[in-house]
Amino acid sequence: MLRSLSIENIAVIEKADIDFEDGFSVLSGETGAGKSIIIDSINAILGLRVSRELIRTGATVASVTAYFDRVDRKAIEKARQMGFDCHDDTLLIRREMHMDGRNVCRINGKPAVLSMLRELSGMLVNIHGQHDGQHLLDENLHIDYLDAFAGLEPELAVFSEEYDGLLQLNRNIKSLSLSKAEKERRIALLTEQTHELAEADVKEGEYQQLLSLRSSLLRAEKAGTALRDALMLVSGDEDTAGALLKMSETVKALSACPGLETDAPNALALSREVEALLTELSSELSSAFLRIEFSPEQLADTDKRLDKIIELSEKYKLEPDQLPKLLRELASELDALMNSEDNLEELKAKYIDRRGKVFALAQELTRKRREAAERLSEAVCKELVQLDMPSARMAAEIESQDSLKGVRFTRKGIDTVRFLLSTNKGESLKALTKVASGGELSRIMLALKKVLSAGEVCTAIFDEIDTGVSGRAANKVGQKLYEISQGRQVLCITHLPQIACLADHHFRISKHEDTERTYTRVEPLAEDGRREELSRLTSGIHVTAASMDGAADLLEQARAYKKALTN
């Protein structure tokens, strides 16, 4: 759970500390008050790209710190695999963003890189934005929603591996079919490339490990320099007297002064105390300096290795972790070319066999998708009834290639999926992209999120997903969000009082100006503050007695709903 969030110098937020609880929390405020900045700050912690424009004017660095507790076991295990100390189920993540483009990240106090934050992000927080409903208009994504519901990740991983092998066999066969001159040129190129990659011997995960090591070495170098300089100032050397020697001389001078007790009764005692403190400081600085593990040679070697990996990554236009796989593929192709006379027929036989295997795996994916499609449609329709769409019907249409002859594979198999929808009784099912309105898209996406998030424990954040929703439908959306919060933490940014009234915890985000600057404040609201905020959300600028009474009614209705839900 996201337990606390500290923000400094992000846009109009100079400093804000927010403590979150379990259950359903709502953040509301005027347009432009800074609600989106909270999401931007959380995105920063999740390792997403953050523009330097977000750094508050006049500041050189901005920072976000998030503390998570009761973290899922998989996330803790992932953090441990990355080399971070996790003695319990908590994670402390901090990211500093500098005007020069640098990012300084830490996980549980140890240096990290942005990619590590991104790897952990999906296990800690899921953010559902106001434009997520528009994703439903992209039919290419429908298969991903269905696969997520069906839990096909293991099957897709197996299929993807076999599919890659099929592609490699196809490349090898094409290489063997080249003319003699083309084959010789290809062998020469492959020999050069495999030699270069084999000599570099890049390991999977090595690039991130080197980045982490470099960050630690630079920190150690900086700390060592600071300690050495401080030690020089305190203790000095053969040529320069430090503060300790000068203080010792001060004590001697005062000790030799008769009558000092009368003229300056505390001077000698204070001087001796300062001398003792400087002695202790000198010892502490010396010990700390000796404990610093820094090697200029190791930093130089690390930089050299990073430069080599980056050079190869840019040359072959691949991510660093893909270089080992590339070496295996090129070596396989080279081996096939070097033994082309013996291998061509054998490779063709292997290709036919592999193609049949890939098709069988694809058919199994199809079978599981068809089975899951009915369950998904049933589950989503059940949620839509509760979201004030009682006549809605939804189906996942699957078109599949049913013959091995002429089949065209993709990395997802041999299927295309699109969602069909009917929102009114008596209407036939049509492509969702053609018939759903903006408000309906929001509710369909919320229903999908509810169905797909079953069993998740990470924090769910909904950023103004109520776009295009009002009236009775807004009540239903609020109730659905509250249902999702049972058993997990849900944060919601909203401008609708029908949703805000259902919150277990309510925060108001407000903007204030002085003569020179603009500031944003985030404050938790008690009962009176909630009534006032709900009244503002309902009536706008003028909060009246009638709107306050209406707000009180909303809160009472929300309490009655929650009580009925638990009974």
C-alpha positions in Angstrom: 0.0 0.0 0.0 1.1 3.5 -0.7 1.5 4.8 2.9 3.0 8.2 2.4 4.0 10.6 -0.4 6.4 13.5 0.0 6.7 16.1 -2.8 9.2 18.9 -3.1 9.5 21.6 -5.8 7.1 19.9 -8.3 5.3 22.6 -10.4 3.3 24.7 -8.0 3.9 22.3 -5.0 6.7 23.7 -3.0 6.4 21.0 -0.3 3.6 18.5 0.4 3.5 15.5 2.7 0.5 13.2 2.3 -0.3 10.2 4.4 -2.7 7.6 2.9 -4.8 5.0 4.7 -6.4 1.7 3.5 -9.7 1.8 1.8 -11.1 4.5 -0.5 -9.4 7.9 -0.6 -10.5 10.8 -2.8 -8.6 13.9 -3.9 -10.7 16.8 -5.1 -10.1 20.5 -5.9 -10.6 23.2 -8.4 -9.4 22.8 -12.0 -5.7 23.8 -12.1 -5.3 23.4 -8.3 -2.6 20.7 -8.8 -4.5 17.4 -8.8 -2.6 16.2 -11.9 0.7 17.0 -10.2 0.0 14.3 -7.6 -0.3 11.8 -10.5 2.9 13.2 -12.1 4.7 12.8 -8.8 3.6 9.2 -8.5 4.6 8.5 -12.1 8.0 9.8 -11.2 8.3 7.2 -8.4 7.3 4.6 -10.9 10.2 5.4 -13.2 8.2 7.1 -16.0 9.6 10.0 -18.0 9.3 13.4 -16.3 9.8 16.7 -18.1 12.3 19.2 -16.6 9.5 21.7 -17.0 7.9 20.1 -14.0 10.6 21.4 -11.7 9.3 24.4 -9.7 10.5 27.7 -11.1 13.6 28.9 -9.2 14.5 25.4 -8.0 17.4 23.3 -9.3 16.2 20.0 -8.1 12.8 18.4 -7.4 12.1 15.2 -5.4 9.4 12.7 -4.7 9.6 10.1 -1.9 7.1 7.3 -1.5 6.8 4.8 1.3 5.0 1.5 0.7 4.1 -1.1 3.3 2.5 -4.5 3.1 4.2 -4.9 -0.3 3.3 -8.0 -2.3 5.8 -10.8 -1.9 6.7 -10.8 -5.6 7.7 -7.2 -5.5 9.9 -7.8 -2.5 11.5 -10.7 -4.2 12.1 -8.7 -7.3 13.7 -5.9 -5.2 16.0 -8.4 -3.5 17.0 -9.9 -6.9 18.0 -6.3 -7.9 20.3 -6.2 -4.9 18.3 -4.1 -2.4 18.0 -4.8 1.3 14.4 -5.8 2.2 14.1 -7.0 5.7 10.3 -6.7 5.8 7.4 -5.9 3.5 8.3 -2.2 3.0 9.9 -0.2 0.3 11.1 3.4 0.4 11.6 4.8 -3.1 13.1 8.3 -3.7 13.7 10.1 -7.0 15.5 13.4 -7.4 15.2 15.3 -10.8 17.8 17.9 -11.6 17.6 20.7 -14.1 20.6 19.3 -15.9 18.6 16.2 -16.7 20.1 13.9 -14.1 18.0 11.6 -12.1 19.1 10.3 -8.7 17.1 7.3 -7.5 17.2 5.2 -4.3 15.4 2.1 -3.2 15.6 1.4 0.5 18.5 3.9 0.7 20.6 2.2 -2.0 21.3 3.8 -5.4 19.0 2.6 -8.2 18.3 3.4 -11.9 15.0 4.3 -13.5 14.6 0.9 -15.2 14.5 -0.7 -11.8 11.7 1.6 -10.7 9.8 0.7 -13.9 10.3 -3.0 -13.2 8.8 -2.6 -9.7 6.0 -0.2 -10.7 3.4 -2.6 -11.9 3.6 -4.6 -8.6 3.1 -1.5 -6.5 0.7 0.9 -8.3 -1.8 0.7 -11.2 -2.9 4.1 -12.5 -6.1 4.2 -14.6 -6.4 7.5 -16.4 -9.3 9.5 -17.7 -8.3 8.6 -21.3 -8.2 4.8 -20.6 -11.7 4.5 -22.1 -10.3 5.7 -25.4 -8.0 2.7 -25.4 -11.1 0.6 -26.0 -11.4 2.3 -29.4 -8.1 0.6 -30.4 -9.2 -2.9 -31.5 -5.6 -4.0 -31.5 -5.7 -3.9 -27.7 -8.8 -6.0 -27.3 -6.8 -9.2 -27.5 -4.5 -8.0 -24.7 -7.6 -7.4 -22.4 -8.9 -10.9 -23.2 -5.5 -12.5 -22.6 -5.0 -10.7 -19.3 -8.4 -12.0 -18.1 -7.7 -15.5 -19.3 -4.3 -15.5 -17.6 -2.4 -16.5 -20.7 0.9 -15.0 -19.8 2.7 -18.4 -19.4 1.2 -19.8 -22.6 2.1 -16.7 -24.5 5.7 -16.9 -23.2 6.0 -20.5 -24.5 4.4 -19.6 -27.8 6.7 -16.6 -28.2 9.8 -18.7 -27.7 8.7 -21.3 -30.3 7.7 -18.5 -32.7 11.1 -16.9 -32.4 12.7 -20.2 -33.2 10.5 -20.5 -36.3 11.6 -17.1 -37.5 15.2 -18.0 -36.9 14.9 -21.2 -39.0 13.3 -19.2 -41.7 16.2 -16.7 -41.7 18.7 -19.6 -41.8 16.9 -21.2 -44.8 16.9 -17.9 -46.7 20.6 -17.5 -46.0 21.3 -21.0 -47.4 19.3 -20.1 -50.5 21.6 -17.2 -51.4 24.0 -17.3 -54.4 27.6 -18.3 -53.8 28.8 -14.7 -53.8 26.0 -13.5 -51.5 26.6 -16.4 -49.2 30.3 -15.5 -49.0 29.6 -11.9 -48.2 27.0 -13.0 -45.6 29.5 -15.4 -44.0 32.1 -12.7 -43.8 29.7 -10.2 -42.2 28.4 -12.8 -39.7 31.9 -13.9 -38.8 32.9 -10.3 -38.0 29.7 -9.7 -36.0 29.8 -12.9 -34.0 33.5 -12.3 -33.2 32.7 -8.8 -32.0 29.8 -9.9 -29.9 31.5 -13.0 -28.5 34.6 -10.9 -27.6 32.4 -8.4 -25.8 30.6 -11.2 -24.0 27.7 -9.1 -22.8 25.6 -10.8 -20.2 21.8 -10.3 -19.7 21.2 -7.8 -16.9 24.9 -6.7 -17.0 24.1 -3.2 -18.2 21.7 -2.4 -15.3 24.2 -3.9 -12.8 26.9 -1.7 -14.2 24.8 1.4 -14.0 24.0 0.6 -10.4 27.7 0.0 -9.6 28.7 3.2 -11.3 26.1 5.1 -9.2 27.5 3.6 -6.0 31.1 4.3 -7.1 30.3 8.0 -7.9 28.6 8.3 -4.5 31.6 6.8 -2.8 33.9 9.1 -4.7 31.9 12.2 -3.7 31.7 11.0 -0.1 35.4 10.3 0.1 36.3 13.7 -1.3 34.0 15.4 1.2 35.5 13.4 4.1 39.1 14.0 3.0 38.5 17.8 2.7 36.7 17.9 6.0 39.6 15.9 7.7 42.1 18.4 6.2 40.2 21.3 7.7 40.0 19.7 11.1 43.3 17.9 11.4 45.5 19.6 8.8 48.8 18.1 7.5 52.5 18.8 7.7 52.1 22.1 5.8 48.8 23.3 7.0 47.5 23.6 10.5 43.9 22.3 11.0 41.2 23.5 13.3 42.2 20.9 16.0 45.8 22.2 16.2 44.7 25.8 16.4 42.2 24.9 19.1 44.9 23.1 21.1 47.0 26.2 20.8 44.1 28.2 22.0 43.7 26.0 25.1 47.4 26.4 25.9 47.3 30.1 25.5 44.3 30.4 27.9 45.8 28.0 30.4 48.8 30.1 30.7 46.8 33.3 31.3 46.6 34.2 35.1 43.3 35.6 36.4 41.3 34.2 33.5 38.6 32.8 35.9 37.7 36.4 36.8 37.8 38.1 33.3 36.4 35.1 31.2 35.2 32.4 33.6 33.9 30.1 30.8 36.5 30.6 28.1 38.9 27.9 29.1 36.2 25.3 29.8 34.5 26.0 26.5 37.8 25.8 24.7 38.6 22.4 26.2 35.2 21.2 25.3 35.6 22.3 21.7 39.1 20.7 21.6 37.6 17.4 22.8 34.8 17.6 20.2 37.3 18.4 17.4 39.4 15.4 18.5 36.3 13.2 18.4 35.3 14.6 15.0 38.8 14.1 13.6 38.6 10.4 14.7 35.2 9.9 13.2 36.2 11.5 9.9 39.3 9.4 9.7 37.4 6.2 10.4 34.7 7.0 7.9 37.3 7.9 5.3 39.0 4.6 5.7 35.7 2.7 5.4 34.9 4.3 2.1 35.4 1.6 -0.6 36.3 3.5 -3.8 38.7 2.6 -6.5 39.3 5.0 -9.4 40.5 2.1 -11.4 37.2 0.3 -10.8 35.2 3.4 -11.9 37.3 3.7 -15.0 36.8 0.0 -15.9 33.1 0.4 -15.3 32.8 3.4 -17.5 34.9 1.6 -20.2 32.6 -1.4 -20.0 29.4 0.7 -20.2 30.8 2.6 -23.2 31.4 -0.7 -25.0 27.9 -2.0 -24.3 26.3 1.3 -25.4 28.4 1.3 -28.5 27.2 -2.2 -29.5 23.7 -1.4 -28.5 23.6 1.6 -30.8 25.4 -0.2 -33.6 22.9 -3.1 -33.7 19.9 -0.9 -32.7 19.0 -3.2 -29.8 18.5 -2.8 -26.1 21.7 -4.0 -24.2 19.9 -7.0 -22.7 19.1 -8.2 -26.3 22.7 -8.5 -27.3 23.3 -12.0 -25.9 20.2 -13.3 -27.8 21.5 -11.6 -31.0 24.8 -13.4 -30.7 23.0 -16.7 -30.4 20.9 -16.0 -33.5 23.9 -14.8 -35.6 26.0 -17.8 -34.5 23.1 -20.1 -35.5 22.8 -18.5 -38.9 26.6 -18.6 -39.4 26.8 -22.3 -38.5 24.0 -23.1 -40.9 25.8 -21.2 -43.7 29.1 -22.9 -43.0 27.5 -26.3 -43.3 25.0 -25.3 -46.0 25.3 -28.4 -48.2 24.4 -30.7 -45.4 21.9 -28.4 -43.6 19.5 -27.1 -46.1 17.2 -30.1 -46.4 17.5 -30.7 -42.6 16.5 -27.1 -41.9 13.5 -27.3 -44.2 12.4 -30.5 -42.3 12.9 -28.7 -39.0 11.0 -25.7 -40.2 8.0 -27.8 -41.2 8.0 -29.6 -37.9 8.4 -26.3 -35.9 5.7 -24.7 -37.9 3.3 -27.4 -37.1 4.2 -27.1 -33.4 3.7 -23.4 -33.4 0.3 -23.8 -35.1 -0.7 -26.3 -32.4 0.3 -23.9 -29.7 -1.6 -21.1 -31.4 -4.7 -23.3 -31.6 -4.5 -24.0 -27.9 -4.4 -20.2 -27.3 -7.5 -19.9 -29.5 -9.3 -22.5 -27.5 -8.5 -20.9 -24.2 -9.5 -17.4 -25.6 -12.8 -18.7 -26.7 -13.4 -20.3 -23.4 -12.4 -17.1 -21.5 -14.4 -14.8 -23.9 -17.7 -16.1 -22.6 -16.7 -15.7 -19.0 -15.3 -12.2 -19.6 -18.5 -11.1 -21.4 -20.6 -12.5 -18.5 -18.5 -10.8 -15.8 -18.4 -7.4 -17.6 -22.1 -7.4 -18.2 -22.7 -8.1 -14.6 -20.6 -5.1 -13.6 -22.4 -2.9 -16.3 -25.7 -3.7 -14.7 -24.4 -2.2 -11.5 -23.1 0.8 -13.4 -26.6 1.7 -14.6 -26.3 -0.1 -18.0 -28.9 -2.8 -17.3 -29.6 -3.7 -20.9 -25.9 -3.8 -22.0 -24.6 -6.9 -23.7 -20.9 -7.4 -24.6 -19.1 -10.1 -26.5 -15.5 -10.8 -27.5 -15.5 -11.8 -31.2 -12.6 -14.0 -32.1 -11.6 -14.6 -35.7 -9.0 -17.4 -36.1 -7.1 -18.9 -39.0 -8.2 -22.6 -39.0 -5.8 -24.1 -41.5 -2.0 -24.6 -41.3 -1.8 -24.0 -45.1 -1.2 -20.3 -45.7 -1.4 -19.4 -42.0 0.2 -16.1 -41.0 1.4 -16.0 -37.4 1.9 -13.0 -35.1 3.6 -13.0 -31.8 0.1 -13.4 -30.2 -0.9 -16.4 -32.3 -3.4 -16.7 -35.2 -6.4 -14.7 -33.7 -7.8 -11.3 -34.0 -10.2 -10.1 -31.2 -12.6 -7.3 -31.1 -15.3 -6.4 -28.5 -18.9 -6.1 -29.6 -21.5 -4.1 -27.7 -25.2 -3.5 -27.5 -26.4 -0.9 -25.0 -30.1 -1.0 -25.6 -32.6 -3.8 -25.5 -33.4 -5.2 -28.9 -30.3 -3.8 -30.6 -27.9 -6.2 -32.2 -24.2 -6.5 -31.2 -22.0 -4.1 -33.1 -18.3 -3.1 -32.9 -17.8 -1.4 -29.6 -15.7 1.3 -31.3 -18.8 2.3 -33.4 -21.6 2.4 -30.8 -20.2 3.4 -27.4 -20.5 7.0 -26.2 -17.8 8.7 -24.0 -19.7 8.1 -20.7 -20.3 4.5 -21.7 -16.7 3.9 -22.6 -15.7 5.2 -19.1 -18.1 2.7 -17.5 -17.1 -0.2 -19.7 -13.4 0.4 -18.9 -14.2 0.6 -15.2 -16.1 -2.7 -15.5 -13.1 -4.2 -17.2 -10.7 -2.9 -14.6 -12.9 -4.3 -11.8 -12.9 -7.7 -13.5 -9.2 -7.7 -14.5 -8.1 -6.5 -11.1 -9.7 -9.3 -9.1 -7.1 -10.7 -6.7 -4.6 -7.8 -7.2 -3.1 -6.3 -4.0 -1.3 -3.3 -5.4 -2.6 0.3 -5.0 -5.2 1.3 -7.7 -5.3 5.0 -8.7 -8.2 6.3 -10.8 -7.5 9.7 -12.3 -10.7 11.4 -13.3 -12.2 8.3 -14.9 -15.6 9.9 -14.4 -15.3 12.0 -17.5 -18.6 12.1 -19.4 -20.5 10.6 -16.4 -23.1 12.4 -14.4 -26.3 12.0 -12.4 -27.4 8.5 -11.5 -24.5 7.0 -13.5 -22.0 9.0 -11.3 -23.6 7.4 -8.2 -23.0 3.9 -9.7 -19.4 4.7 -10.7 -18.7 5.9 -7.1 -20.3 2.7 -5.7 -18.2 0.6 -8.0 -15.0 2.3 -7.0 -15.9 1.8 -3.3 -16.5 -1.9 -4.0 -13.0 -2.1 -5.6 -11.5 -0.6 -2.5 -12.8 -3.4 -0.3 -9.7 -5.4 0.4 -7.3 -3.1 -1.3 -6.2 0.6 -1.4 -7.9 2.9 -4.0 -7.1 6.5 -4.6 -9.4 8.5 -6.9 -9.1 12.0 -8.3 -12.6 13.3 -9.0 -14.7 16.4 -9.5 -18.0 14.6 -8.8 -19.7 14.9 -5.4 -21.5 11.6 -6.0 -18.1 9.9 -6.0 -16.4 12.0 -3.3 -19.1 11.4 -0.8 -18.3 7.7 -0.7 -14.7 8.2 0.4 -13.3 6.8 3.6 -10.7 9.6 3.5 -11.0 12.9 1.6 -8.2 15.3 0.7 -8.7 18.8 -0.7 -6.1 20.2 -3.1 -6.2 24.0 -3.2 -4.1 26.7 -4.8 -3.0 29.9 -3.1 -1.2 33.0 -4.3 0.9 35.6 -2.6 2.4 38.7 -4.2 5.0 36.7 -6.1 4.4 32.9 -6.1 1.6 30.3 -6.4 1.4 27.5 -3.9 -0.6 24.2 -3.8 -1.7 22.7 -0.5 -3.0 19.2 0.2 -5.1 18.8 3.4 -7.1 16.0 4.8 -10.7 16.9 5.6 -12.7 16.2 8.7 -16.5 15.9 8.6 -17.2 19.7 8.4 -14.5 20.2 5.7 -16.0 17.3 3.7 -19.5 18.9 3.8 -18.0 22.2 2.6 -16.0 20.6 -0.2 -19.0 18.5 -1.4 -21.1 21.7 -1.3 -18.5 23.4 -3.5 -18.4 20.5 -5.9 -22.1 20.7 -6.2 -22.8 24.4 -6.4 -19.5 25.9 -7.5 -18.3 29.3 -6.2 -21.2 30.1 -3.9 -21.6 27.7 -1.0 -25.1 28.1 0.4 -27.1 26.7 3.3 -29.0 24.6 0.8 -25.9 23.2 -0.8 -24.5 22.4 2.6 -27.7 20.5 3.4 -27.4 18.7 0.1 -23.8 17.7 1.0 -24.9 16.4 4.4 -27.6 14.3 2.6 -25.0 12.9 0.2 -22.8 11.9 3.1 -25.7 10.3 4.9 -26.7 8.3 1.8 -23.1 7.2 1.4 -23.0 5.9 5.0 -26.3 4.0 4.4 -24.9 2.4 1.2 -21.7 1.3 3.0 -23.7 -0.1 5.9 -26.0 -2.0 3.6 -23.0 -3.4 1.6 -21.4 -4.9 4.7 -24.6 -6.4 6.1 
